[in-house]
């Protein structure tokens, strides 16, 4: 496995963790199931024309303050 591929896998894993954390935050704060929380992230991403992982990262950062 090359360094580039390895770096891509690490970035994908990091993104998945952040997105999962953001979904958990939405699930708890809104008392909704996982699918509804993920859809909320997708909608925010689409409406703001930004990557889902960026939205998720901001949500996690805001929640940890």
Kinemage of the C-alpha trace (Angstrom):
@kinemage 1
@onewidth
@group {chain A} dominant
@subgroup {mainchain}
@vectorlist {calphas} color= white
{ca unk a 1} P 0.000 0.000 0.000
{ca unk a 2} L 1.482 3.367 -1.023
{ca unk a 3} L 1.791 6.395 1.199
{ca unk a 4} L -0.841 8.283 -0.790
{ca unk a 5} L -3.360 5.477 -0.445
{ca unk a 6} L -2.569 5.139 3.249
{ca unk a 7} L -3.037 8.886 3.781
{ca unk a 8} L -6.373 8.754 1.943
{ca unk a 9} L -7.553 5.897 4.144
{ca unk a 10} L -6.548 7.770 7.285
{ca unk a 11} L -8.400 10.891 6.105
{ca unk a 12} L -11.496 8.832 5.271
{ca unk a 13} L -11.456 7.230 8.715
{ca unk a 14} L -11.059 10.618 10.394
{ca unk a 15} L -13.967 12.035 8.361
{ca unk a 16} L -16.164 9.059 9.228
{ca unk a 17} L -15.470 9.521 12.934
{ca unk a 18} L -16.302 13.240 12.807
{ca unk a 19} L -19.476 12.601 10.823
{ca unk a 20} L -20.471 9.876 13.291
{ca unk a 21} L -19.890 12.229 16.210
{ca unk a 22} L -21.979 14.938 14.535
{ca unk a 23} L -24.792 12.456 13.923
{ca unk a 24} L -24.666 11.490 17.588
{ca unk a 25} L -24.859 15.128 18.663
{ca unk a 26} L -27.904 15.723 16.464
{ca unk a 27} L -29.534 12.489 17.638
{ca unk a 28} L -29.188 13.481 21.263
{ca unk a 29} L -30.073 17.157 20.938
{ca unk a 30} L -33.130 16.564 18.735
{ca unk a 31} L -34.072 13.120 20.111
{ca unk a 32} L -34.219 11.665 16.591
{ca unk a 33} L -32.993 8.391 15.071
{ca unk a 34} L -29.690 8.078 13.221
{ca unk a 35} L -31.237 8.285 9.748
{ca unk a 36} L -33.021 11.553 10.554
{ca unk a 37} L -29.824 13.022 12.006
{ca unk a 38} L -27.807 12.035 8.929
{ca unk a 39} L -30.464 13.505 6.657
{ca unk a 40} L -30.253 16.773 8.609
{ca unk a 41} L -26.503 16.876 7.963
{ca unk a 42} L -27.023 16.118 4.277
{ca unk a 43} L -29.622 18.854 3.983
{ca unk a 44} L -27.349 21.400 5.675
{ca unk a 45} L -24.512 20.366 3.375
{ca unk a 46} L -26.655 20.681 0.273
{ca unk a 47} L -28.239 24.016 1.217
{ca unk a 48} L -24.897 25.587 2.100
{ca unk a 49} L -23.091 23.989 -0.849
{ca unk a 50} L -20.375 22.699 1.485
{ca unk a 51} L -18.943 19.265 2.120
{ca unk a 52} L -20.775 17.183 4.700
{ca unk a 53} L -17.536 16.581 6.613
{ca unk a 54} L -17.022 20.369 6.951
{ca unk a 55} L -20.495 20.830 8.422
{ca unk a 56} L -19.932 17.868 10.742
{ca unk a 57} L -16.547 19.176 11.862
{ca unk a 58} L -17.993 22.582 12.746
{ca unk a 59} L -20.852 20.984 14.667
{ca unk a 60} L -18.487 18.788 16.687
{ca unk a 61} L -16.200 21.756 17.398
{ca unk a 62} L -19.114 23.920 18.532
{ca unk a 63} L -20.476 21.161 20.762
{ca unk a 64} L -17.123 20.658 22.475
{ca unk a 65} L -16.804 24.291 23.545
